[in-house]
Amino acid sequence: MVTARRRRSLLAVAALATASLVTAPAALPGAGDPTAAAAQPTALTSTIPLALGAYSQGMDRDPRVLDRTASAVGRPMAIASVFRGRGDDPFWPYPSDRAMGATRTLLVAWSLEDYGNYAYWSSGRGDAVLRAKARTLRAYGRPVVLRPWAEMNADWVAHQPTAGAAKSRGGSPAQFKAAWRRAITIFRQERATNVRWAFNPTTDTYAGTTDVRTIYPGNDVVDILGLDGYNWGTTRTRNLGWRSFDNVYATQYQRLVALAPRKPVWICEISSADPASAGVSRVPVSAPSGQSKATWWRDAFARMRTGYRNVQAVVIFDVDKERNWRVASSSGSASGLRSAVATPILKPRQP
């Protein structure tokens, strides 16, 4: 959703009103739940609360923004999501990253495509970049989750791996998998054991996107399955109409957990457009009768309460950008989210 190249434009947008995110009570999924059928660990030994996080507008400039988000939510933000690329290397973790990461996991969308295509990385030409960052993050010492080449399956990104003509920063599925494995190998050689790796496509599965089953690099080099998905709320545009949480997430979720039934799933970017607040984009948003951003949030967390067994973290994209994605985009959105997530969701602990 946000690349490192676009991060600076986000910093120029007016500061975010603080957000309101909490979680909802949970029960284990019912036997008829299609989002649970593909991912049933053999034994339920313990549960953990669904972790919450955010990329809150302005927090790169002022880490206290995320603190205010947590204060408004009434529970801590366990994850601080940031976007980094070639223009940030070798400087990150920045002081703001360190401040936010002192009590949180840093979730980093690392735009390695800024340097070159998948052949560039798989050939070893980027090894120096990888080794330098592995050493920096090892010295940093705090938990980090990297999601390199985020949303790689999308047809709108230049780093999409495709079976046909290669995109400018992309390559073939085999080249993508080789590049991924090379990156993890370098980090392991440098003993950056505080770093975990999230394979993070979008939820999109329409024709033109890359099937994640053709590019999954393997369970031995993936720690977390990530998903980015949004309710765009604009009619008459492919995949951008008003869509429920299930409509956005279910198909790709099932594909991922079929690939790795015992891996945790993180929703790395999520939000809904708001018919009550077009935001800076001024794009009109329409919702079916009886629907609103508040009801969308309530439905989303209700579904995670009764299904989506492997989801262990939800990270809000808390920005006024293509749509008004902020959790506080309107008073109705904020209050609806608070009512939807009043008590924790407990999830089976994944190995």
Beta strands, then each sheet from edge to edge (+ up, - down):
strand 1: 47-49
strand 2: 51-56
strand 3: 79-84
strand 4: 105-110
strand 5: 144-146
strand 6: 195-199
strand 7: 224-231
strand 8: 265-272
strand 9: 311-318
strand 10: 346-348
sheet 1: 1+ 10-
sheet 2: 2+ 3+ 4+ 5+ 6+ 7+ 8+ 9+ 2+
end
